[in-house]
Amino acid sequence: MKVSHKSLSALEECFRAIVEKHEKIEIIKKFDENAAKEIDDSSLDVVFIKGDQKIKKNLDIWFPKVKYNAFICGNNYRGDTKKEICKFIINYLVKHGPRNWQTPIKSFPDSTWVFRKI
């Protein structure tokens, strides 16, 4: 399905209308590496990673930015099955330091997933 720039603009306008009511939400419209440079480590309550082939790179970038007892979420990990998503994320977390995450990792039919950093 092809999405036009016009529909993306309408979607962004709708999103901005919703989040403008929340003073703690800031929209940063940049690529991951550039956006992360502006954010202190352990400062985010939630981060949503738009998944793709670079999910490991994105986890490397955003994991340090999330506070303890906060959430890391994402979607569209290649494979898009609950089992594959959870297995990939658990393997990533096991390889990258102490057990500082909480299972179960939740995943949903639309390929969205979430876990809590503890």
Sine and cosine of phi, psi and omega as CSV:
sin_phi,cos_phi,sin_psi,cos_psi,sin_omega,cos_omega
0.00,0.00,0.77,-0.64,0.01,-1.00
-1.00,-0.10,0.73,-0.68,0.00,-1.00
-0.94,-0.34,0.75,-0.66,-0.03,-1.00
-0.99,0.13,0.37,-0.93,0.08,-1.00
-0.87,0.49,-0.54,0.84,0.00,-1.00
-0.89,0.45,-0.70,0.72,-0.01,-1.00
-0.95,0.31,-0.55,0.83,0.07,-1.00
-0.91,0.41,-0.63,0.78,0.05,-1.00
-0.89,0.45,-0.66,0.75,0.02,-1.00
-0.91,0.42,-0.64,0.76,0.04,-1.00
-0.90,0.44,-0.70,0.72,0.02,-1.00
-0.90,0.44,-0.66,0.75,0.05,-1.00
-0.87,0.50,-0.69,0.73,0.01,-1.00
-0.89,0.45,-0.72,0.70,0.02,-1.00
-0.87,0.49,-0.72,0.70,0.01,-1.00
-0.88,0.47,-0.62,0.79,0.02,-1.00
-0.89,0.45,-0.58,0.82,0.01,-1.00
-0.96,0.29,-0.75,0.67,-0.12,-0.99
-0.98,0.19,-0.31,0.95,-0.01,-1.00
-0.90,0.44,-0.32,0.95,0.03,-1.00
-0.98,0.22,-0.20,0.98,-0.07,-1.00
-0.92,-0.40,0.95,-0.30,-0.11,-0.99
-0.92,0.38,-0.32,0.95,-0.02,-1.00
-1.00,0.02,-0.06,1.00,0.01,-1.00
-0.99,-0.11,0.79,-0.62,0.05,-1.00
-0.83,-0.56,0.77,-0.63,0.05,-1.00
-1.00,-0.01,0.83,-0.56,0.07,-1.00
-0.89,-0.46,0.91,-0.40,-0.08,-1.00
-0.97,-0.24,0.98,0.19,0.00,-1.00
-0.56,-0.83,0.26,-0.97,0.12,-0.99
-0.92,0.38,0.45,-0.89,-0.12,-0.99
-0.74,0.67,-0.79,0.62,-0.09,-1.00
-0.87,0.50,-0.66,0.75,-0.02,-1.00
-0.96,0.29,-0.65,0.76,0.00,-1.00
-0.91,0.42,-0.67,0.74,-0.06,-1.00
-0.89,0.46,-0.49,0.87,0.02,-1.00
-0.88,0.47,-0.43,0.90,-0.05,-1.00
-1.00,-0.01,-0.02,1.00,-0.14,-0.99
-0.87,-0.49,0.77,-0.64,0.03,-1.00
-0.94,0.35,0.50,-0.87,0.12,-0.99
-0.89,0.46,0.50,-0.87,0.03,-1.00
0.81,0.59,0.66,0.75,-0.05,-1.00
-0.87,-0.49,-0.20,0.98,-0.08,-1.00
-0.98,-0.19,0.63,-0.78,0.09,-1.00
-1.00,0.09,-0.53,0.85,-0.01,-1.00
-0.54,-0.84,0.65,-0.76,0.19,-0.98
-0.74,-0.68,0.66,-0.75,0.03,-1.00
-0.91,-0.42,0.88,-0.48,-0.03,-1.00
-0.99,-0.15,0.88,-0.48,0.08,-1.00
-0.97,0.26,0.95,-0.30,-0.15,-0.99
-0.97,0.26,0.49,-0.87,0.12,-0.99
-0.17,-0.99,-0.41,-0.91,-0.02,-1.00
-0.90,0.43,-0.26,0.97,-0.06,-1.00
-0.98,-0.18,0.45,0.89,-0.09,-1.00
-0.88,0.47,-0.63,0.78,0.01,-1.00
-0.89,0.46,-0.71,0.70,0.02,-1.00
-0.87,0.50,-0.68,0.73,0.00,-1.00
-0.92,0.40,-0.63,0.78,0.08,-1.00
-0.90,0.43,-0.65,0.76,0.05,-1.00
-0.86,0.52,-0.64,0.77,-0.04,-1.00
-0.95,0.30,-0.72,0.70,-0.20,-0.98
-1.00,-0.08,-0.40,0.91,-0.03,-1.00
-0.82,0.58,-0.72,0.69,0.00,-1.00
-0.92,0.40,-0.36,0.93,-0.07,-1.00
-0.98,0.18,-0.30,0.95,-0.08,-1.00
-1.00,0.02,0.71,-0.71,0.06,-1.00
-0.90,0.43,0.33,-0.94,0.16,-0.99
-0.94,0.34,0.54,-0.84,-0.04,-1.00
0.93,0.36,0.41,0.91,0.02,-1.00
-0.88,-0.48,-0.02,-1.00,-0.19,-0.98
-0.89,-0.45,0.60,-0.80,0.17,-0.99
-0.87,-0.48,0.80,-0.60,-0.06,-1.00
-0.78,-0.63,0.27,-0.96,0.08,-1.00
-0.14,-0.99,-0.09,-1.00,0.06,-1.00
-0.39,-0.92,0.12,-0.99,0.12,-0.99
0.86,0.51,0.54,0.84,0.13,-0.99
-0.91,0.42,0.69,-0.73,0.00,-1.00
-0.82,0.57,0.70,-0.71,-0.08,-1.00
0.95,-0.32,-0.68,0.73,0.14,-0.99
0.77,0.64,0.41,0.91,0.13,-0.99
-0.93,-0.37,0.51,-0.86,-0.04,-1.00
-0.81,0.59,-0.72,0.70,-0.04,-1.00
-0.89,0.46,-0.72,0.70,-0.02,-1.00
-0.92,0.39,-0.66,0.76,0.00,-1.00
-0.89,0.45,-0.77,0.63,-0.03,-1.00
-0.88,0.47,-0.68,0.73,0.00,-1.00
-0.88,0.47,-0.71,0.70,0.00,-1.00
-0.87,0.49,-0.75,0.67,-0.06,-1.00
-0.92,0.40,-0.68,0.74,0.03,-1.00
-0.88,0.47,-0.71,0.70,0.04,-1.00
-0.87,0.49,-0.65,0.76,0.05,-1.00
-0.87,0.50,-0.76,0.65,-0.06,-1.00
-0.91,0.41,-0.63,0.78,0.02,-1.00
-0.89,0.46,-0.63,0.78,-0.03,-1.00
-0.97,0.26,-0.32,0.95,-0.16,-0.99
-0.92,-0.40,0.77,0.64,0.17,-0.99
0.92,-0.38,-0.20,-0.98,-0.07,-1.00
-0.92,0.40,0.16,-0.99,0.00,-1.00
-0.96,0.28,1.00,0.07,-0.02,-1.00
-0.89,-0.46,0.70,0.71,0.04,-1.00
-0.49,-0.87,0.36,-0.93,-0.07,-1.00
-0.91,-0.42,0.75,-0.66,0.15,-0.99
-0.99,-0.12,0.35,-0.94,0.08,1.00
-0.99,0.15,0.52,-0.85,0.20,-0.98
-0.97,0.24,0.79,-0.61,-0.02,-1.00
-1.00,-0.05,0.67,-0.74,0.15,-0.99
-0.72,-0.70,0.37,-0.93,-0.16,-0.99
-0.78,-0.62,0.34,-0.94,-0.07,-1.00
-0.82,0.57,-0.43,0.90,-0.02,-1.00
-1.00,0.06,0.20,0.98,0.01,-1.00
0.98,0.22,0.18,0.98,0.10,-1.00
-0.98,0.19,0.60,-0.80,0.01,-1.00
-0.66,-0.75,0.33,-0.94,-0.02,-1.00
-0.43,-0.90,0.59,-0.81,0.19,-0.98
-0.56,-0.83,0.33,-0.94,-0.02,-1.00
-0.97,-0.24,0.76,-0.65,0.09,-1.00
-1.00,0.09,0.84,-0.54,-0.01,-1.00
-0.83,-0.56,0.00,0.00,0.00,0.00
